[in-house]
Amino acid sequence: MKRLNNLSILDSIKFVLVTLVAVTALNAQDVKQGIRLIDVEKYTEARNFFDNLIKSNPKNADAYYWLGKLDIKEGKTDQAQADFQKGIDANKENALNYVGIGQVQLIKNDSTSAIKQFDQALDMTDSKDANIMIAIADAYLGSDAKNFGRAIDLLSKAKTVSKKNPAIFQRLGDIYLRMVNGSLAIQNYQTAIDYDSANVKAHIGIGQIYAKIKNYADAEANFTAAITVDPSFAPAFKEFGEYYYSRKDYVKAADMYKKYIDFSEATSDKLERYATMLYLAKDYNTAITVINQVNQKGGKPDAQLQHVLAYSYFSIDDSQNGIAAFDKYFQMTDPKEITSTDYDYLGKLQVKAGNDSLAIENFKKAISLDSTRADLHGDIASLYFKNKKWDDAAKEYELKEKASGKPLKVIEYYNLGQAYYKMSNFKMADTTYAKMIQLSPDQPIGYYYRALSNAQLDPESEQGLAKPHYERFIEVVTKMGPEQQAKFKNHLIEAYSYLGYFYYLKKDNATSRQYWTKVLELDPTDAKAKEALKALK
């Protein structure tokens, strides 16, 4: 009977041990799905998952641990400590939550207390549980603590307990990456891949190292491998996107970042980064859609995001929304942060909206912040010219020419000449059209207006100041095709009339008659030409 009792006791112990192993395995299987949600940054789903897991099994200490780890990722340190303590209360024999408490102490810069917690977890498992050692290494990696030597020692011991465990080598790679030891990082990452070719985090780590040393071919190969072995692992697409961003390949960067968001959780921070990439990729309409999506979430208004929104509207010539976006951005940001380009873009949108006076005001602000923006004097001048403010227009064109040290554009010389002409400053008009002709000698209009300006300087035509310019005008126009000549018909009549009159004054009747005849060829009804020819007979 005594032997039977002993057997019953042994059987009972075996039953308890088997049950504990089964429960532990079940818990591990339960939390595996939640861990995946954390890894792919689906934090809201992960929290719901662990909350429900705890409701269904309040004694699931592993669930409390991973809920605490999620708290740390979201910056909720006090909540994390509370969850780890709940895990300990649920099962004092579960070492993971002591590791969690230790990580909280590390975050609070209390290394001494952290080490006590870690040592307790190790003692509870007789330093034979590789997962506990990995968890402690993760705690060091997840804090600002620089004591990576202890983490390396622990992982080295873990290798003796769990040989060929890819997670150990992947963590070693992470530590050496943080220590900026690329060679050892790659060595350990590669070992992790040798033991598990689908170790996506190791592929990402190698890709990051090669990207930093500008070995772009190998960086891209490893990022590609990462999204191949695990096509829904969101952080792989994030790192691939940042890689393309560093290469200024913004189209691919935006594409990768969209997949990152699709496979994780669309937070405001991610959407803001994505919107910036879309703007740089010149996909302005999508950038606007994404930014409006962020704003609809009702979070704290972000000045930088508003900045990108304003620039996106500018890029698609949406003056109404663009002006509103810039106005809101100016309200949100420190005036010292507003740039010359901001005022420039707002001014250009106001031009499109017909707000010329406000546009001029903002162009002037832009110039005040950046004196090299001589081009904006031209924009201001064109607005003054449009509004027939000839003196102001002339001054701005002069400022542009002086500030840039370069000739104006052909159209600007034309406008400046017109402004001088309207102001009766015929000498400066002549000088300006001469500069226009230097830039575009095949355009007849410059010669025509030089002739007009000189005609005003010589109203009686006695000196013939306009003569060479009318002659050159005629020469250029008559070399053109019939259709183009037709556009200058009235100008030609004027030129021929001037020359006919000039030669009449010089008593060169034959030459005078030739020019008046050309007038009649263009317009047989021209009364002045008919009168002149009668007089010449």
C-alpha positions as CSV (number, residue, x, y, z in Angstrom):
1,M,0.0,0.0,0.0
2,K,2.9,2.3,0.9
3,R,4.5,1.7,-2.6
4,L,1.2,2.4,-4.2
5,N,1.0,5.7,-2.4
6,N,4.5,6.6,-3.5
7,L,3.5,5.8,-7.1
8,S,0.5,8.0,-6.7
9,I,2.6,10.8,-5.5
10,L,5.0,10.4,-8.4
11,D,2.2,10.2,-10.9
12,S,0.7,13.4,-9.4
13,I,4.0,15.2,-9.7
14,K,4.4,14.0,-13.3
15,F,0.8,15.2,-14.0
16,V,1.5,18.6,-12.6
17,L,4.8,18.9,-14.6
18,V,3.1,17.8,-17.8
19,T,0.2,20.2,-17.1
20,L,2.6,23.1,-16.5
21,V,4.5,22.4,-19.7
22,A,1.3,22.2,-21.6
23,V,0.0,25.4,-20.1
24,T,3.3,27.1,-20.9
25,A,3.2,25.9,-24.4
26,L,-0.4,27.0,-24.8
27,N,0.4,30.5,-23.4
28,A,3.4,30.7,-25.8
29,Q,1.1,29.8,-28.7
30,D,-1.5,32.2,-27.5
31,V,0.8,35.2,-27.4
32,K,2.6,34.4,-30.6
33,Q,-0.1,36.1,-32.7
34,G,0.0,39.2,-30.5
35,I,3.8,39.4,-30.7
36,R,3.5,39.4,-34.5
37,L,1.1,42.3,-34.3
38,I,3.6,44.2,-32.2
39,D,6.4,43.4,-34.6
40,V,4.5,44.7,-37.6
41,E,3.4,47.8,-35.6
42,K,-0.3,47.1,-35.4
43,Y,-0.3,48.4,-31.9
44,T,-4.0,49.0,-31.5
45,E,-4.8,45.4,-32.7
46,A,-2.1,44.1,-30.4
47,R,-3.5,45.8,-27.4
48,N,-6.9,44.5,-28.1
49,F,-5.5,41.0,-28.6
50,F,-3.7,40.9,-25.3
51,D,-6.6,42.5,-23.4
52,N,-8.9,39.9,-24.7
53,L,-6.3,37.1,-23.9
54,I,-6.1,38.3,-20.3
55,K,-9.9,38.5,-20.0
56,S,-10.1,34.9,-21.2
57,N,-7.2,33.8,-19.0
58,P,-6.3,36.2,-16.2
59,K,-3.4,33.9,-15.2
60,N,-1.6,34.3,-18.5
61,A,1.5,36.0,-17.3
62,D,3.1,36.1,-20.7
63,A,0.2,38.2,-22.0
64,Y,0.9,40.8,-19.3
65,Y,4.6,40.8,-20.2
66,W,3.9,41.6,-23.9
67,L,1.2,44.1,-22.9
68,G,3.9,45.8,-20.9
69,K,6.4,45.7,-23.8
70,L,3.7,47.3,-25.9
71,D,3.3,50.0,-23.3
72,I,7.0,50.8,-23.5
73,K,6.9,51.1,-27.3
74,E,4.1,53.6,-26.9
75,G,6.0,55.6,-24.2
76,K,3.7,54.5,-21.3
77,T,6.4,53.5,-18.8
78,D,4.3,53.7,-15.7
79,Q,1.5,51.6,-17.3
80,A,4.2,49.1,-18.4
81,Q,5.4,48.7,-14.8
82,A,1.8,48.1,-13.7
83,D,1.3,45.5,-16.3
84,F,4.5,43.7,-15.5
85,Q,3.5,43.7,-11.8
86,K,0.1,42.2,-12.8
87,G,2.0,39.5,-14.6
88,I,4.0,38.7,-11.5
89,D,0.9,38.7,-9.4
90,A,-0.7,36.3,-11.9
91,N,2.3,33.9,-11.8
92,K,5.2,34.6,-9.5
93,E,7.1,31.8,-11.2
94,N,7.1,33.5,-14.6
95,A,10.5,35.1,-15.1
96,L,9.6,37.3,-18.0
97,N,7.8,40.0,-16.0
98,Y,10.8,40.4,-13.8
99,V,12.7,41.2,-16.9
100,G,10.0,43.7,-17.8
101,I,10.3,45.4,-14.4
102,G,14.1,45.6,-15.0
103,Q,13.6,47.3,-18.4
104,V,11.4,49.9,-16.7
105,Q,14.2,50.5,-14.2
106,L,16.7,50.9,-17.1
107,I,14.4,53.5,-18.7
108,K,14.4,55.3,-15.4
109,N,18.2,55.2,-15.3
110,D,18.3,52.9,-12.3
111,S,20.7,50.3,-13.6
112,T,21.3,48.8,-10.1
113,S,17.7,48.0,-9.6
114,A,17.4,46.8,-13.2
115,I,20.3,44.3,-12.7
116,K,18.7,42.9,-9.6
117,Q,15.5,42.2,-11.5
118,F,17.4,40.6,-14.4
119,D,19.5,38.5,-11.9
120,Q,16.3,37.3,-10.3
121,A,14.9,36.2,-13.6
122,L,18.1,34.4,-14.4
123,D,18.1,32.7,-11.0
124,M,14.5,31.6,-11.4
125,T,15.5,29.8,-14.6
126,D,18.9,28.6,-13.4
127,S,20.4,30.7,-16.3
128,K,19.3,27.9,-18.7
129,D,16.4,29.7,-20.5
130,A,17.7,31.3,-23.7
131,N,14.4,33.2,-24.1
132,I,15.0,35.0,-20.8
133,M,18.5,35.9,-21.8
134,I,17.2,37.2,-25.1
135,A,14.5,39.2,-23.3
136,I,17.2,40.8,-21.1
137,A,19.2,41.7,-24.2
138,D,16.1,43.2,-25.7
139,A,15.7,45.3,-22.5
140,Y,19.1,46.7,-23.0
141,L,18.5,47.4,-26.6
142,G,15.1,49.0,-25.9
143,S,16.5,51.6,-23.5
144,D,19.1,54.3,-23.6
145,A,21.5,52.2,-21.5
146,K,24.9,51.8,-23.0
147,N,25.8,48.7,-21.0
148,F,25.7,46.4,-24.1
149,G,28.6,44.3,-22.7
150,R,26.3,42.6,-20.2
151,A,23.8,41.9,-23.0
152,I,26.6,40.4,-25.2
153,D,27.8,38.2,-22.3
154,L,24.2,36.9,-21.7
155,L,23.7,36.1,-25.4
156,S,27.0,34.4,-25.5
157,K,25.8,32.1,-22.7
158,A,22.5,31.7,-24.4
159,K,24.4,30.2,-27.4
160,T,25.6,27.4,-25.1
161,V,22.1,26.7,-23.9
162,S,20.3,27.0,-27.2
163,K,22.7,26.2,-30.1
164,K,21.9,27.4,-33.6
165,N,19.2,29.7,-32.3
166,P,18.8,32.4,-35.0
167,A,17.1,34.8,-32.5
168,I,20.3,35.0,-30.4
169,F,22.5,35.9,-33.4
170,Q,20.0,38.4,-34.7
171,R,20.0,40.2,-31.3
172,L,23.8,40.2,-31.3
173,G,23.7,41.8,-34.7
174,D,21.3,44.4,-33.4
175,I,23.7,45.2,-30.5
176,Y,26.7,45.5,-32.7
177,L,24.7,47.7,-35.1
178,R,24.0,50.0,-32.2
179,M,27.7,49.9,-31.3
180,V,28.5,50.9,-34.9
181,N,30.5,47.7,-35.4
182,G,29.3,46.8,-38.9
183,S,31.6,43.8,-39.4
184,L,30.5,42.0,-36.2
185,A,26.9,43.0,-36.9
186,I,26.9,41.5,-40.4
187,Q,28.7,38.4,-39.1
188,N,26.0,37.7,-36.5
189,Y,23.1,38.6,-38.8
190,Q,24.5,36.3,-41.4
191,T,24.7,33.5,-38.9
192,A,21.1,34.1,-38.0
193,I,20.2,33.8,-41.7
194,D,22.2,30.6,-42.0
195,Y,20.1,29.1,-39.3
196,D,16.9,30.6,-40.5
197,S,16.8,32.0,-44.0
198,A,13.5,33.7,-43.2
199,N,14.9,35.8,-40.4
200,V,13.6,39.1,-41.8
201,K,15.1,41.2,-39.1
202,A,18.6,40.0,-39.9
203,H,18.1,40.8,-43.6
204,I,17.0,44.3,-42.6
205,G,19.9,44.8,-40.3
206,I,22.4,43.9,-43.0
207,G,20.6,46.2,-45.5
208,Q,20.9,49.1,-43.0
209,I,24.6,48.6,-42.6
210,Y,25.3,48.5,-46.3
211,A,23.1,51.5,-46.8
212,K,25.2,53.5,-44.3
213,I,28.5,52.6,-46.0
214,K,26.9,53.4,-49.4
215,N,27.2,49.9,-50.7
216,Y,23.9,50.4,-52.5
217,A,23.8,47.1,-54.4
218,D,24.1,44.9,-51.3
219,A,21.8,47.2,-49.3
220,E,19.1,46.8,-51.9
221,A,19.7,43.1,-52.2
222,N,19.1,42.6,-48.5
223,F,16.1,44.8,-48.3
224,T,14.7,42.9,-51.2
225,A,15.4,39.6,-49.5
226,A,13.6,40.9,-46.4
227,I,10.4,41.7,-48.2
228,T,10.7,38.4,-50.1
229,V,11.0,36.1,-47.0
230,D,8.3,38.0,-45.2
231,P,6.1,39.9,-47.6
232,S,3.9,41.5,-44.9
233,F,6.6,42.5,-42.4
234,A,5.9,46.2,-42.3
235,P,9.2,47.5,-40.8
236,A,11.0,46.0,-43.9
237,F,9.1,48.3,-46.2
238,K,9.8,51.2,-43.9
239,E,13.6,50.7,-44.0
240,F,13.4,50.1,-47.8
241,G,11.5,53.3,-48.1
242,E,14.0,55.3,-46.1
243,Y,16.8,53.7,-48.2
244,Y,15.2,55.0,-51.4
245,Y,14.6,58.4,-49.7
246,S,18.3,58.6,-48.9
247,R,19.0,57.9,-52.6
248,K,16.6,60.7,-53.5
249,D,14.5,58.1,-55.4
250,Y,11.3,59.6,-54.0
251,V,8.9,57.7,-56.2
252,K,10.1,54.3,-54.9
253,A,10.4,55.7,-51.4
254,A,6.8,56.7,-51.4
255,D,5.7,53.3,-52.9
256,M,7.6,51.4,-50.1
257,Y,6.2,53.7,-47.4
258,K,2.7,53.1,-48.6
259,K,3.2,49.4,-48.2
260,Y,4.7,50.0,-44.8
261,I,1.5,51.8,-43.8
262,D,-0.7,49.2,-45.4
263,F,0.9,46.4,-43.5
264,S,1.1,48.2,-40.1
265,E,-1.1,50.9,-38.7
266,A,-1.9,54.3,-40.3
267,T,-0.7,56.6,-37.6
268,S,-0.4,60.4,-38.0
269,D,3.4,60.2,-37.9
270,K,3.6,57.6,-40.6
271,L,1.1,59.5,-42.8
272,E,3.1,62.7,-42.4
273,R,6.3,61.0,-43.5
274,Y,4.5,59.4,-46.4
275,A,3.0,62.8,-47.4
276,T,6.4,64.4,-47.5
277,M,7.7,61.6,-49.7
278,L,4.7,62.0,-52.0
279,Y,5.4,65.7,-52.3
280,L,9.1,65.1,-53.2
281,A,7.9,62.4,-55.7
282,K,5.8,65.2,-57.3
283,D,2.6,63.2,-56.6
284,Y,0.9,66.3,-55.2
285,N,-2.7,65.2,-55.4
286,T,-2.1,62.1,-53.4
287,A,0.0,64.1,-50.9
288,I,-3.0,66.4,-50.4
289,T,-5.3,63.5,-49.9
290,V,-3.1,61.9,-47.3
291,I,-2.6,65.2,-45.4
292,N,-6.3,65.8,-45.3
293,Q,-6.7,62.3,-44.0
294,V,-4.3,63.1,-41.2
295,N,-6.1,66.4,-40.4
296,Q,-9.4,64.5,-40.3
297,K,-8.1,62.3,-37.5
298,G,-8.3,65.4,-35.3
299,G,-4.8,65.2,-33.8
300,K,-2.7,68.1,-32.9
301,P,-2.2,70.4,-35.9
302,D,1.3,70.0,-37.3
303,A,3.0,73.0,-38.9
304,Q,5.4,71.0,-41.0
305,L,2.5,69.0,-42.5
306,Q,0.6,72.2,-43.2
307,H,3.7,73.5,-44.9
308,V,3.8,70.5,-47.2
309,L,0.1,70.9,-47.9
310,A,0.5,74.5,-48.9
311,Y,3.4,73.6,-51.2
312,S,1.4,70.8,-52.8
313,Y,-1.5,73.1,-53.6
314,F,1.0,75.6,-55.1
315,S,2.4,72.8,-57.3
316,I,-1.0,72.1,-58.8
317,D,-1.9,75.8,-59.2
318,D,-4.8,75.6,-56.8
319,S,-4.8,79.2,-55.7
320,Q,-7.8,79.2,-53.5
321,N,-6.8,76.2,-51.3
322,G,-3.1,77.1,-51.5
323,I,-3.6,80.7,-50.2
324,A,-5.8,79.3,-47.3
325,A,-3.1,76.6,-46.5
326,F,-0.3,79.2,-46.5
327,D,-2.4,81.6,-44.3
328,K,-3.0,78.7,-41.8
329,Y,0.7,77.8,-41.9
330,F,1.7,81.3,-41.1
331,Q,-0.6,81.3,-38.1
332,M,0.8,78.1,-36.8
333,T,4.5,78.8,-37.1
334,D,7.0,81.2,-35.6
335,P,7.5,84.1,-38.0
336,K,11.2,83.5,-37.8
337,E,10.6,80.1,-39.5
338,I,8.8,81.6,-42.5
339,T,11.2,81.5,-45.5
340,S,11.6,83.7,-48.6
341,T,10.2,80.8,-50.7
342,D,7.1,80.7,-48.5
343,Y,6.3,84.4,-49.3
344,D,7.3,83.8,-52.9
345,Y,4.9,80.9,-53.4
346,L,2.1,82.7,-51.6
347,G,2.6,85.7,-53.8
348,K,2.5,83.6,-57.0
349,L,-0.8,82.0,-55.8
350,Q,-2.2,85.5,-55.1
351,V,-1.3,86.6,-58.7
352,K,-3.3,83.6,-60.0
353,A,-6.2,84.7,-57.8
354,G,-6.0,88.3,-59.0
355,N,-4.8,89.7,-55.7
356,D,-2.0,91.8,-57.2
357,S,-1.4,94.2,-54.3
358,L,-1.1,91.3,-51.8
359,A,1.2,89.5,-54.2
360,I,3.5,92.5,-54.5
361,E,3.5,92.8,-50.7
362,N,4.6,89.1,-50.3
363,F,7.2,89.3,-53.1
364,K,8.8,92.2,-51.3
365,K,8.8,90.2,-48.0
366,A,10.5,87.4,-49.9
367,I,13.2,89.8,-51.2
368,S,13.7,91.2,-47.7
369,L,14.6,87.7,-46.4
370,D,16.8,86.8,-49.4
371,S,18.4,89.7,-51.3
372,T,19.6,87.2,-54.0
373,R,16.0,86.8,-55.2
374,A,16.4,89.4,-57.9
375,D,14.0,87.5,-60.1
376,L,11.2,88.6,-57.8
377,H,11.8,92.2,-58.8
378,G,10.7,91.1,-62.3
379,D,7.5,89.6,-60.9
380,I,6.7,92.8,-59.0
381,A,7.5,94.9,-62.1
382,S,5.2,92.8,-64.3
383,L,2.3,93.4,-61.8
384,Y,3.0,97.2,-61.7
385,F,3.2,97.1,-65.5
386,K,-0.1,95.3,-65.7
387,N,-1.7,97.9,-63.5
388,K,-0.2,100.8,-65.6
389,K,2.0,102.0,-62.7
390,W,4.8,102.8,-65.2
391,D,7.2,104.5,-62.8
392,D,7.0,101.6,-60.2
393,A,7.4,99.1,-63.0
394,A,10.5,100.8,-64.4
395,K,12.1,101.0,-60.9
396,E,11.5,97.3,-60.2
397,Y,13.0,96.3,-63.6
398,E,16.0,98.5,-62.9
399,L,16.4,96.8,-59.5
400,K,16.3,93.4,-61.0
401,E,18.9,94.2,-63.6
402,K,21.2,95.8,-61.0
403,A,20.7,93.1,-58.4
404,S,21.2,90.2,-60.7
405,G,24.0,91.7,-62.7
406,K,22.5,90.1,-65.8
407,P,20.4,91.3,-68.7
408,L,16.7,91.2,-68.4
409,K,14.5,88.9,-70.4
410,V,13.5,90.0,-73.8
411,I,9.9,90.5,-72.7
412,E,11.1,92.5,-69.7
413,Y,13.1,94.9,-71.8
414,Y,10.0,95.3,-74.0
415,N,7.9,96.1,-70.9
416,L,10.6,98.4,-69.5
417,G,10.8,100.2,-72.8
418,Q,7.0,100.6,-72.9
419,A,7.1,102.0,-69.3
420,Y,9.7,104.6,-70.2
421,Y,7.7,105.4,-73.4
422,K,4.5,105.9,-71.4
423,M,6.4,108.2,-69.0
424,S,7.7,110.2,-72.1
425,N,11.3,109.2,-71.2
426,F,12.1,108.5,-74.8
427,K,15.8,108.5,-74.4
428,M,15.7,105.6,-71.9
429,A,13.1,103.9,-74.0
430,D,15.5,104.0,-76.9
431,T,18.3,102.6,-74.8
432,T,16.1,99.9,-73.4
433,Y,15.0,98.7,-76.9
434,A,18.6,98.7,-78.0
435,K,19.3,96.2,-75.2
436,M,16.3,94.2,-76.3
437,I,17.6,94.1,-79.9
438,Q,21.0,92.8,-78.6
439,L,19.2,89.8,-77.1
440,S,16.9,89.2,-80.0
441,P,18.1,90.8,-83.2
442,D,15.6,88.9,-85.4
443,Q,12.6,90.3,-83.7
444,P,11.4,93.4,-85.6
445,I,9.4,95.0,-82.7
446,G,12.5,96.3,-81.0
447,Y,13.6,98.2,-84.1
448,Y,10.0,99.5,-84.4
449,Y,10.0,101.0,-80.9
450,R,13.4,102.4,-81.3
451,A,12.1,104.2,-84.3
452,L,9.1,105.5,-82.4
453,S,11.2,106.6,-79.5
454,N,13.6,108.5,-81.8
455,A,10.7,110.0,-83.7
456,Q,9.6,111.5,-80.4
457,L,13.1,112.9,-79.8
458,D,13.0,114.3,-83.4
459,P,9.3,115.3,-83.8
460,E,10.0,117.3,-87.0
461,S,12.0,114.5,-88.5
462,E,14.7,117.0,-89.4
463,Q,17.5,114.9,-88.0
464,G,16.2,111.6,-89.2
465,L,16.8,109.9,-85.9
466,A,14.2,107.3,-86.5
467,K,15.3,106.6,-90.1
468,P,17.9,103.8,-89.4
469,H,15.6,102.0,-87.1
470,Y,12.6,102.1,-89.5
471,E,15.0,100.9,-92.2
472,R,16.2,98.0,-90.1
473,F,12.6,97.2,-89.1
474,I,11.6,97.0,-92.8
475,E,14.7,94.8,-93.5
476,V,13.8,92.3,-90.8
477,V,10.1,92.1,-91.6
478,T,10.5,91.7,-95.3
479,K,12.7,88.7,-94.7
480,M,9.8,87.0,-93.0
481,G,7.1,84.8,-94.6
482,P,3.9,86.3,-96.0
483,E,1.8,85.4,-92.9
484,Q,4.3,87.0,-90.5
485,Q,4.6,90.1,-92.7
486,A,0.8,90.5,-92.7
487,K,1.0,90.8,-88.9
488,F,3.2,93.9,-89.3
489,K,1.2,95.5,-92.1
490,N,0.3,98.6,-90.2
491,H,3.8,99.0,-88.8
492,L,5.2,98.8,-92.3
493,I,2.8,101.4,-93.5
494,E,4.0,103.7,-90.7
495,A,7.7,103.0,-91.5
496,Y,7.2,103.6,-95.2
497,S,5.3,106.8,-94.5
498,Y,8.0,108.1,-92.2
499,L,10.7,107.4,-94.8
500,G,8.6,108.9,-97.6
501,Y,8.2,112.1,-95.5
502,F,11.8,112.2,-94.5
503,Y,13.0,112.0,-98.1
504,Y,10.4,114.6,-99.1
505,L,12.0,117.0,-96.5
506,K,15.4,116.2,-98.0
507,K,13.9,117.0,-101.5
508,D,14.8,113.5,-102.7
509,N,11.5,113.2,-104.5
510,A,12.3,110.0,-106.3
511,T,13.1,108.1,-103.2
512,S,10.2,109.7,-101.4
513,R,7.9,108.5,-104.2
514,Q,9.1,104.9,-103.9
515,Y,8.2,104.8,-100.2
516,W,4.8,106.4,-100.7
517,T,4.1,103.9,-103.4
518,K,4.9,101.0,-101.1
519,V,2.3,102.4,-98.7
520,L,-0.3,102.2,-101.4
521,E,0.7,98.7,-102.3
522,L,-0.2,97.7,-98.7
523,D,-3.2,100.0,-98.5
524,P,-4.6,101.4,-101.8
525,T,-7.0,103.6,-99.8
526,D,-4.3,105.4,-97.7
527,A,-5.2,109.1,-98.1
528,K,-1.9,110.4,-96.8
529,A,0.1,108.4,-99.4
530,K,-2.3,109.6,-102.2
531,E,-1.8,113.3,-101.1
532,A,2.0,112.9,-101.0
533,L,2.2,111.4,-104.4
534,K,0.0,114.2,-105.8
535,A,2.3,116.7,-104.3
536,L,5.4,115.0,-105.6
537,K,4.1,115.2,-109.2
